[in-house]
Amino acid sequence: MGTWDVGPFDNDTAADFGGDLDEVAASEREGIVRSALTRVIDTAAYLEAPESEAAVAATALVAAQCPGGEPTDPIYGPEEPLPDLTGLRDLALQALDRVMTEPSELLDLWAESDGAPWRANIRRLQNVLLTQPSGEQLSLI
């Protein structure tokens, strides 16, 4: 697992995901983020770690644009501007739920080490995504 820390972009797959976003046209970036999220949501069988790592990175990009969200990694996150991704909040939440539900290789890998800080980062992302601006309601369906 080419991972060096617990943050959303602290692994090879997520760093590559950020670079991939920089290499496509601005009009394609939202679709790539959406695809990373739906890929894990649609996986009923064993969820491989690379798909989960890309989805966690995509989720961090969505959360960064939400109230209380933290900026993405300045080194490994995308450098090019992203479109408004806040419309993907419900998908991002569903993707995190899937990553944290067995069978999930990434969940298993973090269970083999001190995964508490990683799980805390996932919960932080979930909390940011769940926080609603006044007058807005999130659909989880």
Order of alpha helices (4+ residues) and beta strands (2+ residues): alpha-alpha-alpha-alpha-alpha-alpha
